[in-house]
Amino acid sequence: MPIEIFKVPLENVPQRFDISIGGAQLAIESKFNTMLNSWVLSFFYANSGEVIVTNMPMVTGVDLFGQLKYLNVFSGKLIVYTDGDNFAVPTEQNLGQEANLFYVTES
């Protein structure tokens, strides 16, 4: 099966935008949580604003959507990757540059 990889267009500033991921129309919100020293993500249904998940830390080395499979919203995997180090957590400065978020599907 071919693998498709989509880079989610995040920047190292707090932001919120609508996006289509795996056929779902979503809103993504990112912000830096200084207490966790980590970027966190929140997902909402774009049309209703209904919350799917909030303040999910951007952890490397795991499928962020893995824990949400029971919701039947996401068909692929959401992976955080930092250039040159698979386990380096995105910093406040490098998100969207060396550290990125990818949506991965097998078609």
N, C-alpha and C positions, 0 to 999 in steps of 0.2 A: 504494500500500500504506500502510495506517495504521502509524504509529510508536507503539510503547508504551515508556514511560519509567518505570523503577522506581528510586526513590532507596534506595540501600543504607544502612541505619540505623547509620552510624558516629558515634562520639563522639570527643572529643579526649583520650581515655585509652586505654591498651592494652586490647584486648578480644579475645574469641574467642566466636563464636556460630554456630549452625547456621542455614542459609538455603537456600531453594529458588531457584535461578537457572536459567532456561531449561530447566526440567524436571530439572535435576541437583540432588541433595541434597548440599550442600556445607557445610563449616565454613570460616569466614573468620577469620583472625587479623590484627589490625592492631597496629602498635607504631611508636613514633617512634625512628628510628635517628639518634642524635646525631652520629655520624661522617659520615653523608650529609646531615645536617640535613634529613631527609625522612621522611615516613611510608612504611612498607613494608607490603605485604600478603602473606599466605600463604594458600593454598587447599588444602583436604584433602577427600577423600570423607568425608561425615558418618558413614556407616555403618561404615566400616573404619578411618578415620583415616589412610589411605594419602595420602601427599603428592602433590599435583599440581604446585604451584610454591611456592617460599618466597622471602621477602624481595624481592618485586617492588616497586620504588619507584613511588610514586604520581606519575607524570609527567603533566602536562597536555598537551593538544593531540594525543593519540594514543589509539588503541584499545588498552588494556592487554592485552586478550585476543588482539589481532591476531597476536602472535608465537606464540600457543598453538593456532592453528586446527588444526594437524596432530594434536592430541590428540583431536579430535572430542568434546570435553566441553562446550564453550560455543558456543551458536548465535548469540548476540548480541554486542554491543560493551560494553566497560566503559570509561566515560569519567569523568575527573576534571574538575570545573568549579568555578572560583572566581567568585563573584558580581562582576560589573563588570570582570573581567580574565580572559580565556580562557586566558592563559598563566601566571598566578600559581600557584605551587606551594603546596599546603596547608601552613600553618605548624603548629607544635606546638599553638598555641592555637585556630586557627580551623577545624579539621576538624570536620565535622558542623554547622557554623554557616554561615559564608560559603563554605567549601570543602566540596564534597560529591562523592560517588561515585554514578554512575548506570549502571544496566544498561539498554541500549537494544536493542529488537528491532523488526523490521518484520514485521507479521503479514499 
